Amino acid sequence: MATTRSLDPWPTDKEELLVLSMDIGTTNTAASIIHLVPGISGVVRVVNKWPNEPNSAKVPTLLAYDEDGRAKAAGKEVLADRYFDDISDGKLFVSKWFKLHLHPSMMPPPPYGDDVQSDPNDREGHLIDTGAQGTAFEIPPLPRGVGVQKCYADMIRYVYNHAKTWYLENTPDGHLTWSRLGDRLQLVIAHPNGWSNQEQSVIRGAVIDAGLMLPNAKEDRLRLVTEAEASVHYGLFHTTGTPESGWLTVGSSFAVVDAGGSTVDTCVYTVESVSPKLVLREAGLSACIQCGAIFVTRAMRRILEKKLEASERYNTPDVIDTLIEFFEQHTKLTFDAVDENYILKFGMKGDTEIACGISQGRLKLTGLEVEQAFAPLVDQVIRSIKAQIKGLRVTHLLLVGGFGESPYVKRRLRSYFEGGDRLKVVTIDEPTQKAVAEGAAIHFAQDHVSARATRFEYGLCTNRRYDPTYQTQRSIIVFSTGKKFFSGGWTKIVAQGVIIESEQVYKEKFWVHKKRADSLLFSTTLLSYNGPDATGRYGGWSTDEMGRLYPGFSECCTITADLSSLAAATKIERTPSGEKYRELDFEVGLFFGGTELRACIIWQENGVECRGPASVIPPAFGLK
């Protein structure tokens, strides 16, 4: 059922809005809509009907493409009988788990990988190498000629179209409301904690490709939020006013664990205020590991293949697919007791092979066998949570997400973390498979997070003063003044894991010499370093002697700005030869404390600080 609880009144100085939030998950997708009217408490409504899914708040994240790369079906429709023959005959190609193609290489891989084997020419699957030895894992390939951004665009378009239809059919005067506000619809899309602005840019591009936003729109109608932050808003919304709400006290800290389809995100928050408004701040760097529910299924497939490897009759892809389907729909959702046996149904009464545990079309698994699919993942989740809460006085752990609803996962976390004066694991009575989509809408309406931790160390590749005693093959830059510099230096702007207020600005000084005919467009590349101390590791350098970035560094984005306003306020000078020029002295302001990196340019004009817009352009995303 749709959520019926009301949010805080929408501020009277805000405009009336329709907000559509989406959670494009690895295996399932969900959406919510909220109508925000100034002075009135809004209600988040979960889209609870989908094509071929009439009573569900989620729909499979599936797309079917033809040979020309055109999307022919999406969601549960991909599994409809009318597409079965075309998919079987290779006329249509199914895209699933496409979200995994965006996961950054630095994200910790699942704990199964050293022995994964795959034929690179096999369209059924391929390996993604995360960059560390023994960490390859299998992801279904994208259809030929279809990129991950197109998959996102087609899925976003499908969700938008259906959510609009659902709203119009289930809302009194919905047509009037949508006709007034639909052109200014606010989109909110959630993504894993481990994604950076490079992955975020793919989502932005997909929204544009889906026709829901213009490329250079003055008004930004898209907000991106991490899945953990969406989940904490969902969890707090559904626990406020319940006995568990006592843990929201000023100065207390709690962890949020969003165990989803592909990733498990963990973040720790400290309560700054509870009245008149709840205010939270991140207590440290969040974590994102690939230990979600899909890896339980993958592990079970390998367990079944090994169990049936001696059977000529039943060791077939069709039988194993049927067993996996039953496992996902039944055993995976209820498994807990390791001292019990579990039955996977797949065939007729005549299907029996006792040596393999098959009797009358039923395969018997012991609880210990089933646990082999869960335990390595949950072990890694526990290690991740321990690392996040180490040194912090965390009193509660809020568990949400579809994988978090597993009885086995709940029991393991409670068994490990609860007891005595240790922390309390809090769960929610509401089904949390829609937590991210609903929480993303709540986040837009009443953002409780005032400060966030930087995921990386950020800085610039700069020039260092030339030192003739420094033995190096680095290139030397000589300016017209005769001053010499080495290229490839590192200037840190902010360290990794620093807690930054949402509107706190970090300023970096720049000076540029512009002749009359020079372009007034400015750009600089912001680098990120995935580690605690780049200066200490590389001695103040970001590149090697050949100009290549050292390991751990990557291009975060390019900051661009038009300096025309600054130039208009700057005095024109003349060289001895009479050539006109301007010396533009300004700062680039960087905002690291929001859900997305933002920038501006800052200059002084008659003693007054002026600010102008700057664009943040991530590097192009390449498929792995």
Order of alpha helices (4+ residues) and beta strands (2+ residues): beta-beta-beta-beta-beta-beta-beta-beta-alpha-beta-beta-beta-alpha-alpha-beta-alpha-beta-alpha-beta-beta-beta-beta-alpha-alpha-beta-beta-beta-alpha-beta-alpha-beta-alpha-beta-beta-beta-beta-beta-beta-beta-alpha-beta-alpha-beta-beta-beta-beta-beta
